[in-house]
Amino acid sequence: MQTVTLFDACILIALGDDAHTSHRLATEWFHSTRDLRFAICPITQMALLRHMTRSYPELAFGYAKHALERISESPNHEFWTDAIDCLSMPVQGILRHGHITDAYLVNLAKSRGARIATLDQRMADVYAPTAFSIV
């Protein structure tokens, strides 16, 4: 059985926002891995929704939700609940507040025997082999 790949917020945002600087890179990677089984979770969903509503306030929440729905409609998509305790997160790699979510998502992926795809090379380096960069 193929391992599932959790998408971090950067990947999900780049896929969902056609104007994002990494949209082309993320889309080409996503299409090159056509059979990839992937997961998203409430944290990454909210990151995409927040990004889209902040970036395109004139288009409102419906536009942001539509971007998320397009990605979620893939037959290879899985939705994961945030089912792990923050107390189980590793201390490794958390140097500032922005790293807390990274550590949580890596731990979520590990708890499911999965990997996590990111655009963040630092995250990939710190949490390899669970995390990997598509860059």
N, C-alpha and C positions, 0 to 999 in steps of 0.2 A: 504494500500500500504506500502511496506517495505521501511524503511529509507535507503538512500544511504550513504555509508561510503567512505569518501575521504581518500586515502592513502597518508600519508606524505612521504617525500623523503626517510627516513630510511626504511620504509616498502617496498617501490618500489625497492630500491637498493637491499635489502635483498632477495626479490623475484626474481629479475633479474640476480643476480650474484651468480652462483652456489658455488663459493668459499668464499662467505661472511660469517663471523662468525655467523650471525643470519639467514642464509639461511634456515636451517632446521626448526628452530622455526617459521619463517614467512610462510614457505611452509606448515607445518603441520597445523598452524592456518588457513591459506587460504583454505586448502582442508577440514578442519573441518567445515567451514562455506560455504559449497558448493553453497547455494542459495543466498549468499551475493551479493547485488548490490553494486558495487564500482565505484569510480571515480578517475581519475587522471587529472592533469592540466598541463599547460606548465611549471610551476615552478618545479613540481615533475618530469616531463619528462626530463627536462634539467639536473636535479640533477643526474638521472640515467645515461643519456648519458655522462655527464662529468665524473662521477665515473668510468664508464666502459672504456672510452677512456684513462683516466689517469691510470687505473689499468692494462689495457691490450693494450698498444700502438701498439704492434706488430700485433694485430688483426684488428686494424683500426676502423673507425666509423661504418662500415657495421655490425660488430659484436655487437656493442652497440645498433644499431638500431634494429637488429634482436631480442635482449633481450626485448626491449620495445614492439616490434610487438607481441611477444609471449603472453605477458600479455594483451595487448590491444585486442587480438583476442577473448577473453572470451565474451560469449553472455551477461554476467552480467556487462560488462564494459561500463562506460560512460565517455566521454571526456567533461570537463568543461573548458570554456575559463576563463581567469583571468578578471572577469567582475566587480571587486569592486575597489574602490579608496583607496589608501594607507592612506588617511586622515581619513578614517572611522575605522582604526585599533584601538583596545584598547591599552592604555598605560600599563595596567596591565600585569605584567609578563615580560616586556622587560627590562632586566638588562644588556644585552650586545648585540653586533651586531648579534650574532647567533640566538637571540630570535626574530628578526624582521620577518624572514620568517615564524617561528612558528605562531606568532600572525596573520600574513596575512592569512595563510592557515586555521587557526581556524575561522577567520572572514569570509572567503570564504565558509567554511562548514556551518556556522551559517546562512549566507545569503541564503542558499539553503535548510534550515531546515534539515541539515545532521549532521553527526558526523565525526570525524577524528580519524583514527587509527594510532598509533605510537609505536615505540620501546622506546621512551624517557619518562621515568617515571615522570620527572620534568614537562614536557609539559602536560602530562595527569593530574597531580596534580593541576597545575596552571589553566588549562582551562577546568576542569571537569564541567559539564557532557558532553560538546561538544567533548572533546578529551578523548580518553581512550587508555591505554597501552595493548598490546597483551601479554606482558611478565607476 
